[in-house]
Amino acid sequence: MNASQILSFMIQAKTSEQIKWAAIPALYAVTLAQIAPKLTEEELFSMIAIGSVLYDHSSKEIVAQAATDQLLQSLMHPAAPDTP
């Protein structure tokens, strides 16, 4: 199976459950740990590098989502102005 076919399967695969960004790197690590014995050291470190990028992106997404949530809350429930 080539990369294009794998990507096509990834795009077509739908899950009925919502997975939070924070859980994706952990799911990746669990899956990678299961196949790690079958990989060469070079292949494993390549997959770990991909996991690192995934973790970094996930962390940034979580921070951005928290900031968005905070902004939405402040817009929906503005603080009462201070009165002298």
Buried (B, 14 or more C-beta within 10 A) or exposed (E): EEEEEEEEEEEEEEEEEEEEBEEBBEEBBEEBEEEBEEEEEEEBEEBEEEBEEBBEEBEEBEEEEEEEEEEEEEEEEEEEEEEE
